[in-house]
Amino acid sequence: MQGYHIGLIPDGNRRWAKEKGLEPWEGHMKGAEVGEVFIEWCIDHKDIYEVTTYGLSEENFKRPTKELEKLYELYEGELTKLFNKEKIHKQRVRINIISTNPGPVPANLLSLFHRITVGTKGYQNKVLNLLVGYTGQSEILGAISSPLNRVKNLFFGLSQDDLKNGLKVKRPCDFIIRTGEESEEREARSGFLLWQSAYSEYYHINKFFPDVTKEDFDKAWNYFENTRRRKGL
């Protein structure tokens, strides 16, 4: 069988930067370094088949213009670097860059998204989903209102399979890691894979994302493995 589907909500870049007296995008730059570690960790992990990570939610489009411009520059550089990695092509990792509202994203970045998606679409060993301009609410609404599902709903009603087939991320997510320093542990979903996470296990790393290490991901996975073992899954 295929391996597990793991999700990541990388929270805390801006607060990390604020605590250090830095600009918000400097926190995003540091977070991108940790994101690269996470992706490498997932690609190398024999039990992980699919990875979905938040980049930018639809709500994040409300951030200050300069911060968004810096983010777009960062995405362009980081995604180009990712696409040029030998490991991506050698290990045949399919990259999907998923948006439920791509409108505010600059045209040059959308073009890069398309080039990366097309350039890896034939790969089947692993899947990496990057969510940019995404919310789970919009994904579900889009699935319900797709032309095929509108017709089905009118004449027959929709089944869960009909809705699932209309989603941009098809597989249920087994395990979701969220980062960020909080007063108490929480399982805030932030619009992340709302349909696919119905039965996900959650793990909270109580650190801002730029401070997270590979060892933290190892601890998270140990928790997940032990939880699954106790449940007999």
Residue frames as a rotation matrix with the C-alpha (Angstrom) as fourth column:
MET 1
0.574 0.819 0.000 0.00
0.819 -0.574 0.000 0.00
0.000 0.000 -1.000 0.00
GLN 2
0.124 -0.484 0.866 1.01
0.297 -0.815 -0.497 3.63
0.947 0.319 0.042 -0.43
GLY 3
-0.671 -0.489 -0.557 2.48
0.669 -0.075 -0.740 5.42
0.320 -0.869 0.378 2.56
TYR 4
0.000 0.672 -0.741 0.87
0.895 -0.331 -0.300 7.99
-0.447 -0.663 -0.601 4.80
HIS 5
0.116 0.139 0.983 -0.34
0.582 -0.812 0.046 11.48
0.805 0.567 -0.176 3.94
ILE 6
-0.132 -0.278 -0.952 1.17
0.958 -0.284 -0.050 14.09
-0.256 -0.918 0.304 6.27
GLY 7
0.521 0.374 0.767 0.19
0.571 -0.821 0.012 17.76
0.635 0.432 -0.641 6.56
LEU 8
-0.431 -0.701 -0.568 1.99
0.902 -0.355 -0.245 20.81
-0.030 -0.618 0.786 7.94
ILE 9
0.751 0.533 0.390 0.63
0.488 -0.846 0.216 24.13
0.445 0.028 -0.895 9.23
PRO 10
-0.193 -0.957 -0.217 3.82
0.916 -0.096 -0.390 26.20
0.353 -0.274 0.895 9.70
ASP 11
0.748 0.598 0.288 2.79
0.422 -0.764 0.488 28.95
0.512 -0.244 -0.824 12.10
GLY 12
0.748 -0.315 -0.584 4.92
0.508 -0.293 0.810 31.65
-0.426 -0.903 -0.059 13.74
ASN 13
0.002 -0.803 0.596 7.21
0.968 -0.147 -0.202 33.20
0.250 0.578 0.777 11.11
ARG 14
0.179 0.130 0.975 5.97
0.215 -0.972 0.090 36.74
0.960 0.194 -0.202 11.72
ARG 15
0.955 0.203 0.217 5.94
-0.163 -0.253 0.954 36.49
0.249 -0.946 -0.208 15.50
TRP 16
0.521 -0.850 -0.079 9.44
0.814 0.467 0.346 35.01
-0.257 -0.245 0.935 15.46
ALA 17
-0.160 -0.577 0.801 10.61
0.778 -0.574 -0.258 38.02
0.608 0.581 0.541 13.44
LYS 18
0.513 0.444 0.735 8.79
-0.045 -0.841 0.539 40.49
0.857 -0.309 -0.411 15.70
GLU 19
0.964 -0.154 -0.217 10.43
0.247 0.222 0.943 39.06
-0.097 -0.963 0.252 18.83
LYS 20
0.150 -0.986 0.076 13.83
0.905 0.167 0.391 39.56
-0.399 0.010 0.917 17.23
GLY 21
0.167 -0.018 -0.986 13.11
0.005 -1.000 0.019 43.07
-0.986 -0.008 -0.167 15.96
LEU 22
-0.841 -0.477 0.257 13.13
0.199 0.169 0.965 41.92
-0.504 0.862 -0.047 12.33
GLU 23
-0.469 0.677 -0.567 10.83
-0.875 -0.442 0.197 42.57
-0.117 0.589 0.800 9.40
PRO 24
0.388 0.717 0.579 8.06
-0.616 0.669 -0.417 39.99
-0.686 -0.195 0.701 8.84
TRP 25
0.863 -0.017 -0.504 9.59
-0.442 0.456 -0.772 38.74
0.243 0.890 0.387 5.59
GLU 26
-0.240 -0.970 0.037 12.83
-0.832 0.185 -0.522 37.96
0.500 -0.156 -0.852 7.40
GLY 27
-0.276 0.269 0.923 10.81
-0.674 0.630 -0.386 35.51
-0.685 -0.728 0.007 9.48
HIS 28
0.802 0.596 -0.036 9.40
-0.415 0.513 -0.752 34.04
-0.429 0.618 0.659 6.28
MET 29
0.379 -0.752 -0.538 12.92
-0.733 0.111 -0.671 33.66
0.565 0.649 -0.509 4.89
LYS 30
-0.612 -0.589 0.528 14.02
-0.791 0.457 -0.406 31.74
-0.002 -0.666 -0.746 7.98
GLY 31
0.110 0.759 0.642 10.82
-0.548 0.585 -0.598 29.71
-0.829 -0.286 0.480 7.85
ALA 32
0.748 0.131 -0.651 11.57
-0.657 0.282 -0.699 28.79
0.092 0.950 0.297 4.24
GLU 33
-0.323 -0.927 -0.188 14.84
-0.816 0.374 -0.442 27.22
0.480 0.010 -0.877 5.39
VAL 34
-0.621 0.168 0.766 12.93
-0.525 0.636 -0.566 25.05
-0.582 -0.753 -0.306 7.85
GLY 35
0.510 0.852 -0.121 10.36
-0.613 0.260 -0.746 24.26
-0.604 0.455 0.654 5.16
GLU 36
0.285 -0.518 -0.806 13.18
-0.818 0.307 -0.487 22.93
0.500 0.798 -0.336 3.01
VAL 37
-0.767 -0.544 0.340 14.31
-0.639 0.601 -0.480 20.69
0.057 -0.586 -0.808 5.89
PHE 38
-0.163 0.810 0.564 10.74
-0.520 0.415 -0.746 19.42
-0.838 -0.415 0.353 6.31
ILE 39
0.675 0.440 -0.592 10.33
-0.722 0.226 -0.654 18.60
-0.154 0.869 0.471 2.62
GLU 40
-0.189 -0.832 -0.521 13.68
-0.772 0.454 -0.445 16.78
0.607 0.318 -0.728 2.52
TRP 41
-0.737 -0.051 0.674 12.67
-0.589 0.537 -0.603 14.86
-0.332 -0.842 -0.426 5.67
CYS 42
0.259 0.936 0.240 9.39
-0.555 0.347 -0.756 13.80
-0.790 0.062 0.610 4.07
ILE 43
0.545 -0.100 -0.832 10.99
-0.797 0.246 -0.552 12.78
0.260 0.964 0.054 0.77
ASP 44
-0.463 -0.854 -0.238 13.56
-0.684 0.515 -0.518 10.65
0.564 -0.077 -0.822 2.60
HIS 45
-0.480 0.330 0.813 10.96
-0.714 0.392 -0.581 9.05
-0.510 -0.859 0.048 4.90
LYS 46
-0.983 -0.013 -0.181 10.02
-0.125 0.775 0.620 5.60
0.132 0.632 -0.764 3.61
ASP 47
-0.597 0.794 -0.115 6.57
0.749 0.500 -0.435 5.64
-0.288 -0.346 -0.893 5.24
ILE 48
-0.055 0.559 -0.827 5.42
-0.001 -0.829 -0.560 9.00
-0.998 -0.030 0.046 3.83
TYR 49
-0.273 0.047 0.961 3.89
0.913 0.326 0.244 9.05
-0.302 0.944 -0.132 0.35
GLU 50
0.135 0.435 0.890 2.03
0.671 -0.701 0.241 12.39
0.729 0.565 -0.386 0.22
VAL 51
-0.533 -0.356 -0.768 2.82
0.790 -0.534 -0.301 15.73
-0.303 -0.767 0.566 1.85
THR 52
0.266 0.596 0.758 0.63
0.695 -0.663 0.278 18.82
0.668 0.452 -0.591 2.02
THR 53
-0.395 -0.464 -0.793 1.94
0.881 -0.436 -0.184 22.06
-0.261 -0.771 0.580 3.47
TYR 54
0.741 0.655 -0.150 0.41
0.623 -0.753 -0.214 25.50
-0.253 0.066 -0.965 3.87
GLY 55
-0.442 -0.816 0.373 2.19
0.875 -0.484 -0.022 28.33
0.198 0.316 0.928 2.12
LEU 56
-0.980 0.197 -0.010 -0.39
-0.195 -0.974 -0.119 31.11
-0.033 -0.115 0.993 1.96
SER 57
-0.417 0.905 0.080 -4.08
0.762 0.397 -0.511 31.10
-0.495 -0.152 -0.856 2.87
GLU 58
-0.027 0.506 0.862 -6.68
0.796 -0.511 0.324 33.23
0.604 0.695 -0.389 1.11
GLU 59
0.858 0.381 -0.343 -6.93
0.512 -0.611 0.604 35.31
0.021 -0.694 -0.720 4.28
ASN 60
0.103 -0.926 -0.363 -3.19
0.700 -0.192 0.688 36.07
-0.707 -0.325 0.628 4.04
PHE 61
-0.200 -0.123 0.972 -3.86
0.905 -0.404 0.135 38.17
0.376 0.907 0.192 0.93
LYS 62
0.802 0.557 0.216 -5.01
0.409 -0.776 0.480 40.88
0.435 -0.297 -0.850 3.37
ARG 63
0.342 -0.752 -0.563 -1.46
0.795 -0.087 0.600 41.34
-0.500 -0.653 0.569 4.67
PRO 64
0.425 -0.209 -0.881 0.46
-0.205 -0.970 0.132 44.55
-0.882 0.124 -0.455 3.89
THR 65
0.972 0.041 -0.230 1.45
-0.232 0.057 -0.971 44.96
-0.027 0.998 0.065 0.23
LYS 66
0.213 -0.973 -0.092 5.19
-0.925 -0.171 -0.339 45.06
0.314 0.157 -0.936 0.92
GLU 67
-0.241 -0.264 0.934 5.06
-0.677 0.735 0.033 41.84
-0.695 -0.625 -0.355 2.94
LEU 68
0.655 0.551 0.517 3.17
-0.001 0.685 -0.729 40.10
-0.755 0.477 0.449 0.14
GLU 69
0.823 -0.408 -0.395 5.65
-0.517 -0.250 -0.819 41.34
0.236 0.878 -0.417 -2.46
LYS 70
-0.185 -0.930 0.319 8.52
-0.983 0.170 -0.073 39.95
0.014 -0.327 -0.945 -0.40
LEU 71
0.017 0.284 0.959 6.64
-0.376 0.890 -0.257 36.67
-0.926 -0.357 0.122 0.02
TYR 72
0.929 0.370 0.003 6.10
-0.120 0.310 -0.943 36.36
-0.350 0.876 0.332 -3.73
GLU 73
0.404 -0.870 -0.282 9.80
-0.820 -0.208 -0.533 36.97
0.405 0.446 -0.798 -4.33
LEU 74
-0.339 -0.513 0.789 10.63
-0.844 0.536 -0.013 34.32
-0.416 -0.670 -0.615 -1.74
TYR 75
0.433 0.586 0.685 8.24
-0.181 0.801 -0.571 31.79
-0.883 0.123 0.452 -3.30
GLU 76
0.909 -0.098 -0.406 9.73
-0.409 -0.014 -0.913 32.38
0.083 0.995 -0.053 -6.72
GLY 77
-0.007 -1.000 -0.014 13.26
-0.931 0.011 -0.365 31.75
0.365 0.011 -0.931 -5.50
GLU 78
-0.386 -0.146 0.911 12.41
-0.713 0.674 -0.195 28.80
-0.586 -0.724 -0.364 -3.26
LEU 79
0.585 0.683 0.438 10.16
-0.215 0.651 -0.728 27.05
-0.782 0.332 0.528 -5.76
THR 80
0.724 -0.429 -0.541 12.70
-0.611 -0.033 -0.791 27.47
0.322 0.903 -0.286 -8.54
LYS 81
-0.341 -0.886 0.314 15.33
-0.930 0.269 -0.251 25.95
0.138 -0.378 -0.916 -6.25
LEU 82
-0.077 0.409 0.909 12.97
-0.504 0.771 -0.390 23.10
-0.860 -0.489 0.147 -5.33
PHE 83
0.868 0.491 -0.079 12.17
-0.289 0.369 -0.884 22.35
-0.405 0.789 0.462 -8.98
ASN 84
0.496 -0.765 -0.410 15.88
-0.680 -0.048 -0.732 22.28
0.540 0.642 -0.544 -9.83
LYS 85
0.051 -0.472 0.880 16.72
-0.884 0.388 0.260 19.84
-0.464 -0.792 -0.397 -7.04
GLU 86
-0.582 -0.354 -0.732 18.16
-0.683 0.701 0.204 16.59
0.441 0.619 -0.650 -8.36
LYS 87
-0.954 0.179 0.241 16.34
-0.044 0.713 -0.700 14.68
-0.297 -0.679 -0.672 -5.59
ILE 88
-0.118 0.971 -0.210 12.91
-0.581 -0.239 -0.778 15.78
-0.806 0.030 0.592 -6.85
HIS 89
0.341 0.228 -0.912 13.53
-0.936 0.170 -0.308 14.26
0.084 0.959 0.272 -10.27
LYS 90
-0.652 -0.648 -0.393 15.64
-0.585 0.760 -0.283 11.32
0.482 0.045 -0.875 -9.18
GLN 91
-0.933 0.332 0.137 13.01
0.105 0.616 -0.781 10.23
-0.344 -0.714 -0.610 -6.64
ARG 92
-0.738 0.638 0.218 10.16
0.303 0.024 0.953 11.26
0.603 0.770 -0.211 -8.98
VAL 93
-0.585 0.507 -0.633 8.24
0.609 -0.240 -0.756 13.56
-0.536 -0.828 -0.168 -6.65
ARG 94
-0.215 0.609 0.763 5.13
0.787 -0.355 0.505 15.08
0.578 0.709 -0.403 -8.20
ILE 95
-0.844 -0.088 -0.530 4.64
0.408 -0.745 -0.527 18.70
-0.348 -0.661 0.665 -7.11
ASN 96
-0.023 0.888 0.459 1.13
0.860 -0.216 0.462 20.18
0.509 0.406 -0.759 -7.08
ILE 97
-0.963 -0.177 -0.201 0.80
0.254 -0.843 -0.474 23.90
-0.086 -0.508 0.857 -6.32
ILE 98
-0.332 0.943 -0.009 -2.80
0.875 0.311 0.371 24.33
0.353 0.115 -0.929 -5.28
SER 99
-0.992 0.110 -0.066 -4.81
-0.081 -0.937 -0.340 27.56
-0.100 -0.332 0.938 -5.11
THR 100
-0.241 0.967 0.081 -8.50
0.933 0.254 -0.253 28.07
-0.266 0.015 -0.964 -4.45
ASN 101
0.875 0.437 -0.210 -8.11
0.355 -0.873 -0.334 31.79
-0.329 0.218 -0.919 -5.18
PRO 102
0.021 -0.967 0.255 -5.10
0.944 0.103 0.313 32.40
-0.329 0.234 0.915 -7.43
GLY 103
0.693 0.403 0.598 -6.32
0.658 -0.693 -0.295 35.83
0.296 0.598 -0.745 -8.57
PRO 104
0.955 -0.293 -0.042 -4.04
-0.246 -0.865 0.437 37.99
-0.164 -0.407 -0.899 -6.37
VAL 105
0.346 -0.881 0.323 -0.92
0.375 0.446 0.813 35.94
-0.860 -0.160 0.484 -7.20
PRO 106
0.073 -0.377 -0.923 1.37
-0.660 -0.713 0.239 37.68
-0.748 0.592 -0.301 -9.74
ALA 107
0.846 0.356 -0.396 1.33
-0.524 0.425 -0.738 36.30
-0.095 0.832 0.546 -13.29
ASN 108
0.052 -0.903 -0.426 5.02
-0.778 0.231 -0.585 35.40
0.627 0.362 -0.690 -13.28
LEU 109
-0.637 -0.244 0.731 4.52
-0.719 0.530 -0.449 33.27
-0.278 -0.812 -0.513 -10.17
LEU 110
0.403 0.843 0.355 1.44
-0.521 0.530 -0.669 31.57
-0.752 0.085 0.653 -11.63
SER 111
0.656 -0.246 -0.714 3.51
-0.672 0.242 -0.700 30.76
0.345 0.939 -0.006 -14.70
LEU 112
-0.489 -0.868 0.085 6.16
-0.776 0.389 -0.496 29.18
0.398 -0.308 -0.864 -12.47
PHE 113
-0.217 0.519 0.827 3.46
-0.659 0.547 -0.516 27.18
-0.720 -0.657 0.223 -10.66
HIS 114
0.774 0.592 -0.226 2.27
-0.536 0.422 -0.731 25.83
-0.337 0.687 0.644 -14.01
ARG 115
0.274 -0.761 -0.588 5.79
-0.750 0.214 -0.625 24.99
0.602 0.613 -0.513 -15.19
ILE 116
-0.659 -0.539 0.525 6.55
-0.752 0.470 -0.463 23.03
0.003 -0.700 -0.715 -12.00
THR 117
0.050 0.785 0.617 3.21
-0.572 0.529 -0.627 21.20
-0.819 -0.322 0.476 -12.01
VAL 118
0.850 0.250 -0.463 3.52
-0.526 0.349 -0.776 20.20
-0.033 0.903 0.428 -15.66
GLY 119
0.092 -0.941 -0.325 7.21
-0.812 0.118 -0.571 19.34
0.576 0.317 -0.754 -15.27
THR 120
-0.823 -0.406 0.397 6.53
-0.567 0.623 -0.539 16.78
-0.028 -0.669 -0.743 -12.52
LYS 121
0.054 0.989 0.137 3.04
-0.981 0.079 -0.177 15.54
-0.186 -0.125 0.975 -13.38
GLY 122
0.419 0.083 -0.904 4.32
-0.526 0.834 -0.167 12.18
0.740 0.546 0.393 -14.63
TYR 123
-0.673 -0.739 0.011 6.07
-0.402 0.353 -0.845 11.36
0.621 -0.573 -0.535 -11.35
GLN 124
0.359 0.896 -0.262 4.36
-0.344 0.388 0.855 8.83
0.868 -0.217 0.447 -9.10
ASN 125
-0.315 -0.546 -0.776 6.77
0.456 0.630 -0.628 7.88
0.832 -0.552 0.051 -6.28
LYS 126
-0.483 0.191 -0.855 5.72
0.803 -0.292 -0.519 10.69
-0.349 -0.937 -0.013 -3.94
VAL 127
0.155 0.613 0.775 3.41
0.723 -0.604 0.334 13.70
0.673 0.509 -0.537 -3.97
LEU 128
-0.667 -0.339 -0.664 4.08
0.690 -0.618 -0.377 17.18
-0.282 -0.709 0.646 -2.59
ASN 129
0.242 0.815 0.527 1.12
0.833 -0.453 0.318 19.58
0.498 0.362 -0.788 -2.39
LEU 130
-0.808 -0.467 -0.359 1.94
0.579 -0.743 -0.336 23.24
-0.109 -0.480 0.871 -1.72
LEU 131
0.219 0.975 0.019 -1.08
0.976 -0.220 0.005 25.36
0.009 0.017 -1.000 -0.80
VAL 132
-0.834 -0.483 -0.268 -0.77
0.463 -0.876 0.138 28.96
-0.302 -0.009 0.953 -1.99
GLY 133
-0.735 0.669 -0.112 -3.88
-0.673 -0.700 0.240 31.15
0.082 0.252 0.964 -1.89
TYR 134
-0.488 0.466 -0.738 -5.93
0.085 0.867 0.491 28.32
0.869 0.177 -0.462 -0.42
THR 135
-0.583 0.303 0.754 -8.61
-0.796 -0.029 -0.604 27.69
-0.161 -0.953 0.258 2.17
GLY 136
-0.961 0.201 0.190 -10.48
0.198 0.980 -0.037 24.48
-0.194 0.002 -0.981 2.85
GLN 137
-0.145 0.961 -0.234 -13.84
0.123 -0.217 -0.968 26.26
-0.982 -0.169 -0.086 2.83
SER 138
0.104 0.137 -0.985 -13.27
-0.846 -0.509 -0.160 27.43
-0.524 0.850 0.063 -0.75
GLU 139
-0.843 -0.461 -0.279 -12.04
-0.539 0.723 0.432 24.00
0.003 0.514 -0.858 -1.78
ILE 140
-0.720 0.636 0.277 -15.25
0.418 0.716 -0.559 22.34
-0.554 -0.286 -0.782 -0.52
LEU 141
0.166 0.803 -0.572 -17.48
-0.137 -0.556 -0.820 24.99
-0.977 0.214 0.018 -2.10
GLY 142
-0.236 -0.342 -0.910 -15.61
-0.925 -0.208 0.318 24.58
-0.298 0.916 -0.267 -5.38
ALA 143
-0.988 -0.129 0.086 -16.11
-0.107 0.969 0.220 20.82
-0.112 0.209 -0.972 -5.29
ILE 144
-0.354 0.932 0.085 -19.85
0.438 0.245 -0.865 21.17
-0.827 -0.269 -0.494 -4.65
SER 145
0.439 0.597 -0.672 -20.32
-0.183 -0.673 -0.717 23.78
-0.880 0.438 -0.186 -7.38
SER 146
-0.740 -0.671 -0.048 -18.26
-0.227 0.182 0.957 22.08
-0.633 0.719 -0.287 -10.09
PRO 147
-0.392 0.636 -0.665 -20.28
-0.916 -0.206 0.343 21.67
0.081 0.744 0.663 -13.32
LEU 148
-0.536 0.166 -0.828 -20.53
-0.125 0.954 0.272 17.89
0.835 0.249 -0.490 -12.97
ASN 149
-0.840 0.187 -0.509 -21.57
0.541 0.363 -0.759 18.01
0.043 -0.913 -0.406 -9.32
ARG 150
-0.717 0.643 -0.269 -24.14
-0.533 -0.755 -0.383 20.73
-0.449 -0.132 0.884 -9.98
VAL 151
-0.268 0.611 -0.745 -25.85
-0.782 0.314 0.539 18.44
0.563 0.726 0.394 -12.48
LYS 152
-0.588 0.002 -0.809 -25.59
0.263 0.946 -0.189 15.43
0.765 -0.324 -0.557 -10.17
ASN 153
-0.942 0.209 -0.262 -26.95
0.207 -0.253 -0.945 17.43
-0.264 -0.945 0.195 -7.25
LEU 154
-0.576 0.753 -0.318 -29.88
-0.806 -0.589 0.065 18.66
-0.139 0.294 0.946 -9.32
PHE 155
0.050 0.627 -0.777 -30.98
-0.758 0.531 0.379 15.21
0.650 0.570 0.502 -10.44
PHE 156
0.260 -0.013 -0.965 -29.58
0.190 0.981 0.038 12.68
0.947 -0.194 0.258 -7.98
GLY 157
0.959 -0.103 0.264 -28.06
-0.283 -0.304 0.910 14.45
-0.014 -0.947 -0.321 -4.97
LEU 158
0.227 -0.965 -0.135 -24.37
-0.685 -0.060 -0.726 14.33
0.692 0.257 -0.675 -4.10
SER 159
0.872 -0.107 -0.477 -22.54
0.357 0.805 0.474 11.47
0.333 -0.584 0.740 -2.42
GLN 160
0.699 -0.698 -0.155 -19.36
-0.135 -0.342 0.930 11.79
-0.702 -0.629 -0.333 -0.38
ASP 161
-0.030 -0.724 0.689 -17.45
0.720 0.462 0.517 10.28
-0.693 0.512 0.508 -3.30
ASP 162
0.499 0.271 0.823 -18.82
0.806 -0.494 -0.326 12.95
0.318 0.826 -0.465 -5.63
LEU 163
0.989 -0.128 0.079 -17.57
-0.148 -0.913 0.381 15.68
0.024 -0.388 -0.921 -3.33
LYS 164
0.441 -0.876 0.194 -14.22
0.073 0.251 0.965 13.99
-0.894 -0.412 0.175 -2.74
ASN 165
0.098 -0.389 0.916 -13.63
0.932 0.360 0.053 13.66
-0.350 0.848 0.398 -6.48
GLY 166
0.685 0.223 0.694 -14.11
0.525 -0.811 -0.257 17.41
0.505 0.541 -0.673 -6.85
LEU 167
0.878 -0.395 -0.272 -11.49
0.044 -0.498 0.866 18.29
-0.477 -0.772 -0.420 -4.26
LYS 168
0.664 -0.711 -0.233 -8.03
-0.629 -0.361 -0.689 19.50
0.405 0.603 -0.687 -5.23
VAL 169
-0.609 -0.758 0.233 -6.39
-0.771 0.499 -0.396 17.18
0.184 -0.420 -0.888 -2.68
LYS 170
0.064 0.740 -0.670 -8.01
-0.565 0.580 0.587 13.77
0.822 0.341 0.455 -2.98
ARG 171
-0.166 -0.190 -0.968 -6.52
0.392 0.887 -0.242 11.59
0.905 -0.420 -0.073 -0.23
PRO 172
0.915 0.403 -0.037 -7.46
0.152 -0.259 0.954 11.85
0.374 -0.878 -0.298 3.46
CYS 173
0.054 -0.905 0.422 -4.69
-0.509 -0.388 -0.768 13.32
0.859 -0.174 -0.482 5.59
ASP 174
0.334 0.046 -0.941 -3.44
0.491 0.844 0.215 10.91
0.805 -0.534 0.259 8.24
PHE 175
0.203 -0.454 -0.867 -1.32
0.954 -0.110 0.281 13.22
-0.223 -0.884 0.411 10.37
ILE 176
0.556 0.026 0.831 -1.10
0.369 -0.903 -0.219 17.01
0.745 0.428 -0.511 10.73
ILE 177
-0.180 -0.694 -0.697 1.70
0.982 -0.166 -0.087 18.91
-0.055 -0.701 0.711 12.44
ARG 178
0.707 0.333 0.624 1.11
0.360 -0.929 0.087 22.47
0.608 0.163 -0.777 13.57
THR 179
-0.364 -0.860 -0.358 3.79
0.858 -0.160 -0.489 24.78
0.364 -0.485 0.796 14.94
GLY 180
-0.060 0.261 0.963 3.61
-0.023 -0.965 0.260 28.01
0.998 -0.006 0.064 16.93
GLU 181
-0.911 -0.269 -0.312 4.03
0.312 0.044 -0.949 29.07
0.269 -0.962 0.044 20.53
GLU 182
-0.031 0.969 0.246 0.65
-0.071 -0.248 0.966 29.07
0.997 0.013 0.076 22.22
SER 183
-0.255 0.017 0.967 -0.55
-0.925 -0.297 -0.239 29.56
0.283 -0.955 0.091 25.79
GLU 184
-0.061 0.214 0.975 -1.93
-0.465 0.858 -0.217 26.04
-0.883 -0.467 0.047 25.60
GLU 185
-0.913 -0.296 0.280 -1.89
0.070 0.561 0.824 23.30
-0.401 0.773 -0.492 23.01
ARG 186
0.039 0.947 -0.319 -4.57
-0.483 -0.261 -0.836 23.63
-0.875 0.186 0.448 20.42
GLU 187
-0.469 -0.101 0.877 -5.76
0.602 0.691 0.401 22.03
-0.646 0.716 -0.264 17.21
ALA 188
0.200 0.509 -0.838 -6.64
-0.291 -0.785 -0.546 25.15
-0.936 0.353 -0.009 15.20
ARG 189
0.241 -0.045 0.970 -7.16
0.709 0.690 -0.144 24.04
-0.663 0.722 0.198 11.62
SER 190
-0.283 -0.379 -0.881 -6.79
-0.166 -0.885 0.434 27.47
-0.945 0.269 0.187 9.99
GLY 191
0.520 0.611 -0.597 -8.85
-0.690 -0.110 -0.715 26.28
-0.503 0.784 0.364 7.01
PHE 192
-0.449 -0.839 -0.306 -6.34
-0.879 0.354 0.318 23.49
-0.158 0.412 -0.897 6.31
LEU 193
-0.784 0.070 -0.617 -7.73
-0.261 0.865 0.430 20.45
0.564 0.498 -0.659 4.43
LEU 194
-0.467 0.628 0.623 -11.06
-0.871 -0.201 -0.449 20.66
-0.157 -0.752 0.640 6.23
TRP 195
0.626 0.713 -0.317 -12.62
-0.764 0.643 -0.061 17.68
0.160 0.280 0.946 4.45
GLN 196
0.332 -0.573 -0.750 -9.49
-0.189 0.738 -0.648 15.56
0.924 0.357 0.137 4.27
SER 197
-0.671 -0.698 0.251 -8.60
-0.330 -0.022 -0.944 16.04
0.664 -0.716 -0.216 7.95
ALA 198
0.316 0.921 0.227 -11.82
-0.656 0.040 0.753 14.62
0.685 -0.387 0.617 9.40
TYR 199
0.988 0.046 -0.145 -9.93
0.056 0.777 0.627 11.72
0.141 -0.628 0.766 11.00
SER 200
0.269 -0.955 0.122 -6.41
-0.023 -0.133 -0.991 13.16
0.963 0.264 -0.058 11.16
GLU 201
0.471 -0.326 -0.820 -4.14
0.882 0.138 0.451 12.81
-0.034 -0.935 0.352 14.15
TYR 202
0.768 -0.187 0.613 -2.79
-0.022 -0.964 -0.265 16.19
0.640 0.190 -0.744 15.28
TYR 203
0.289 -0.732 -0.617 0.54
0.957 0.211 0.198 17.10
-0.015 -0.647 0.762 16.82
HIS 204
0.950 0.073 0.305 1.55
0.079 -0.997 -0.007 20.53
0.303 0.030 -0.952 18.10
ILE 205
-0.023 -0.984 -0.179 5.20
0.929 0.045 -0.366 21.64
0.368 -0.175 0.913 18.14
ASN 206
0.796 0.432 -0.424 5.26
0.588 -0.717 0.375 24.48
-0.142 -0.548 -0.825 20.66
LYS 207
-0.313 -0.879 -0.360 7.83
0.521 -0.476 0.709 26.54
-0.794 0.034 0.607 18.77
PHE 208
0.449 0.298 -0.842 7.65
-0.525 -0.675 -0.519 29.25
-0.723 0.675 -0.147 16.15
PHE 209
0.975 0.057 0.216 8.26
0.115 0.701 -0.704 27.61
-0.192 0.711 0.677 12.80
PRO 210
0.597 -0.801 -0.033 11.74
-0.457 -0.307 -0.835 29.14
0.659 0.514 -0.550 12.22
ASP 211
-0.083 -0.637 0.766 12.94
-0.996 0.069 -0.050 27.43
-0.021 -0.767 -0.641 15.43
VAL 212
0.773 0.457 0.440 11.72
-0.462 0.881 -0.104 23.94
-0.436 -0.123 0.892 14.46
THR 213
-0.305 -0.943 -0.134 14.35
-0.887 0.230 0.401 21.26
-0.347 0.241 -0.906 13.79
LYS 214
-0.222 0.123 -0.967 14.50
-0.600 0.765 0.235 17.87
0.768 0.633 -0.096 12.09
GLU 215
-0.945 -0.157 -0.286 14.55
0.121 0.647 -0.753 16.34
0.303 -0.746 -0.593 15.58
ASP 216
-0.602 0.798 0.035 11.15
-0.533 -0.369 -0.761 17.95
-0.594 -0.477 0.647 16.24
PHE 217
0.074 0.617 -0.783 9.76
-0.972 0.221 0.083 16.25
0.225 0.755 0.616 13.14
ASP 218
-0.571 -0.345 -0.745 11.24
-0.202 0.939 -0.280 12.94
0.796 -0.010 -0.606 14.32
LYS 219
-0.969 0.240 0.066 9.49
-0.036 0.128 -0.991 13.36
-0.246 -0.962 -0.115 17.70
ALA 220
-0.232 0.929 -0.289 6.22
-0.881 -0.327 -0.343 14.17
-0.413 0.175 0.894 15.96
TRP 221
-0.037 0.186 -0.982 6.50
-0.748 0.646 0.151 11.02
0.662 0.740 0.115 13.86
ASN 222
-0.884 -0.302 -0.357 7.25
0.010 0.751 -0.660 8.89
0.467 -0.587 -0.661 16.90
TYR 223
-0.690 0.711 0.134 4.07
-0.418 -0.241 -0.876 10.23
-0.591 -0.660 0.463 18.49
PHE 224
0.046 0.736 -0.675 2.09
-0.998 0.002 -0.066 9.37
-0.047 0.677 0.735 15.36
GLU 225
-0.359 -0.256 -0.898 3.52
-0.448 0.891 -0.075 5.86
0.819 0.375 -0.434 15.12
ASN 226
-0.995 -0.039 -0.090 2.80
0.062 0.463 -0.884 5.15
0.076 -0.886 -0.458 18.78
THR 227
-0.441 0.896 -0.053 -0.73
-0.671 -0.369 -0.643 6.51
-0.596 -0.248 0.764 18.48
ARG 228
0.073 0.446 -0.892 -1.43
-0.929 0.355 0.101 4.36
0.362 0.822 0.440 15.45
ARG 229
-0.666 -0.401 -0.629 0.02
-0.193 0.907 -0.375 1.31
0.721 -0.128 -0.681 17.17
ARG 230
-0.921 0.350 0.169 -2.24
-0.149 0.084 -0.985 1.82
-0.359 -0.933 -0.025 20.22
LYS 231
-0.070 0.960 -0.272 -5.26
-0.793 -0.218 -0.569 2.08
-0.605 0.176 0.776 17.95
GLY 232
-0.077 -0.022 0.997 -4.25
0.203 0.979 0.037 -0.99
-0.976 0.205 -0.071 15.99
LEU 233
0.861 0.423 -0.282 -4.02
-0.135 -0.345 -0.929 0.90
-0.490 0.838 -0.240 12.70
